Amino acid sequence: MVRRVLGDALRSLNVSETCIADMLLAVSEACSNAVRHGGPANRYEVTASIGYGRCDVRVADNGTGLPSIPPHFPPPDTENGRGLLIMRSVVDELSFGVTPGRGTTVHLRKQLERDDAADARPRQLAAV
C-alpha cells in the first residue's frame, strides 16, 4: 500500500517515472528491513512529505537498532544484506536515527525530477 500511495502522489505531481521507481525501491527496502529487524510485532510507521522539489520518507520500527551501513555489497552468493546499499544508491540522502531499545528510523530523501510530458497522460490514482 505504501508503494501505491507514494507512487500515485508523485505521479500526480508529474515526477519522472525513473525518479518514482528509485523512491519506491528505496522505500520497499526500508519497509522490508523494518519487517525483518523491527521487533517482534513487525510493526512500522511510514511518513512522507513532498515539497520544495524533494521527497522525504521516514520508516520507523521498534527493533534493536541498526549497527552500521556495510561498506560494500556482500558476495554474490549471499542471500541477504544488500538493502542498505541499494537504498544508498538510489536516493540523494540516507540517514538513520537509532534509539537503543526503541527502534530505528530510516530517512530517505531524493530531489524530484519532473516529467513535463506527464501532463498529457491520463491518471488513475489509488483509492485509500
C-alpha positions as CSV (number, residue, x, y, z in Angstrom):
1,M,0.0,0.0,0.0
2,V,2.9,2.4,0.8
3,R,4.2,1.9,-2.8
4,R,0.9,2.6,-4.3
5,V,0.1,5.7,-2.3
6,L,3.5,7.3,-2.6
7,G,3.8,6.4,-6.3
8,D,0.4,7.9,-7.1
9,A,1.2,11.1,-5.1
10,L,4.4,11.5,-7.0
11,R,2.7,10.8,-10.4
12,S,0.1,13.4,-9.6
13,L,2.9,15.9,-9.3
14,N,4.4,14.9,-12.7
15,V,7.5,13.4,-11.2
16,S,9.5,11.3,-13.7
17,E,8.9,7.6,-13.7
18,T,12.7,6.9,-13.1
19,C,12.6,9.1,-10.0
20,I,9.5,7.5,-8.8
21,A,11.0,4.0,-9.3
22,D,14.1,5.0,-7.3
23,M,12.0,6.2,-4.4
24,L,9.7,3.2,-4.4
25,L,12.6,0.8,-4.5
26,A,14.3,2.6,-1.5
27,V,11.0,2.7,0.4
28,S,10.4,-1.0,-0.3
29,E,13.9,-1.9,1.0
30,A,13.4,0.2,4.1
31,C,10.0,-1.4,4.8
32,S,11.4,-4.9,4.3
33,N,14.2,-4.1,6.8
34,A,11.6,-2.8,9.3
35,V,9.6,-6.1,9.0
36,R,12.8,-8.2,9.2
37,H,14.5,-6.3,12.0
38,G,11.8,-4.2,13.5
39,G,10.9,-6.2,16.6
40,P,8.5,-9.0,17.5
41,A,5.3,-7.3,16.2
42,N,6.8,-6.5,12.8
43,R,5.0,-3.1,13.0
44,Y,6.5,0.0,11.5
45,E,5.3,3.5,10.5
46,V,5.9,5.3,7.2
47,T,5.6,9.1,6.9
48,A,6.3,11.0,3.7
49,S,6.4,14.6,2.7
50,I,6.7,16.1,-0.7
51,G,7.7,19.7,-1.3
52,Y,10.4,22.1,-2.3
53,G,11.3,19.8,-5.1
54,R,12.1,16.8,-3.0
55,C,10.5,13.8,-1.4
56,D,11.3,12.8,2.2
57,V,10.3,9.5,3.6
58,R,10.8,8.1,7.1
59,V,10.3,4.4,8.0
60,A,10.3,3.8,11.8
61,D,10.3,0.5,13.6
62,N,10.6,-0.7,17.2
63,G,13.6,-3.0,16.7
64,T,17.0,-3.1,18.5
65,G,18.7,-0.6,16.1
66,L,21.0,-0.6,13.1
67,P,24.7,-1.2,13.9
68,S,26.2,0.3,10.7
69,I,26.0,0.6,6.9
70,P,28.1,-2.0,5.2
71,P,31.0,-0.5,3.1
72,H,30.4,-2.8,0.1
73,F,28.0,-5.3,-1.3
74,P,28.1,-8.8,0.1
75,P,29.4,-11.7,-2.1
76,P,27.0,-12.7,-5.0
77,D,26.1,-16.0,-3.3
78,T,24.9,-14.3,-0.1
79,E,21.1,-14.2,0.1
80,N,20.6,-11.0,2.2
81,G,22.4,-7.8,3.1
82,R,22.0,-5.6,0.0
83,G,19.1,-3.4,1.2
84,L,21.0,-0.5,2.7
85,L,23.4,-0.4,-0.2
86,I,20.5,-0.4,-2.7
87,M,18.8,2.5,-0.8
88,R,22.1,4.5,-0.7
89,S,22.5,4.0,-4.5
90,V,19.0,5.3,-5.5
91,V,18.4,8.3,-3.1
92,D,20.3,11.5,-2.6
93,E,20.4,11.3,1.2
94,L,20.1,8.3,3.5
95,S,20.4,8.7,7.3
96,F,19.4,6.8,10.4
97,G,18.1,7.6,13.8
98,V,18.7,4.9,16.3
99,T,17.3,4.9,19.8
100,P,18.6,1.8,21.7
101,G,15.7,-0.4,22.7
102,R,13.1,1.8,20.9
103,G,13.9,1.3,17.2
104,T,15.4,2.7,14.1
105,T,14.1,5.4,11.8
106,V,15.4,5.3,8.2
107,H,15.2,8.7,6.5
108,L,15.3,8.8,2.7
109,R,15.5,12.0,0.7
110,K,15.5,12.5,-3.1
111,Q,15.4,15.6,-5.3
112,L,12.5,15.2,-7.6
113,E,12.8,15.3,-11.4
114,R,9.7,16.5,-13.3
115,D,8.3,14.8,-16.4
116,D,6.6,17.6,-18.3
117,A,5.2,15.2,-20.8
118,A,3.2,13.5,-18.0
119,D,0.6,16.3,-18.2
120,A,-0.8,14.7,-21.4
121,R,-1.1,11.2,-19.9
122,P,-4.3,10.0,-18.2
123,R,-4.0,9.3,-14.5
124,Q,-5.6,6.7,-12.3
125,L,-4.9,7.3,-8.7
126,A,-5.2,4.9,-5.8
127,A,-8.2,4.9,-3.6
128,V,-7.3,4.5,0.1
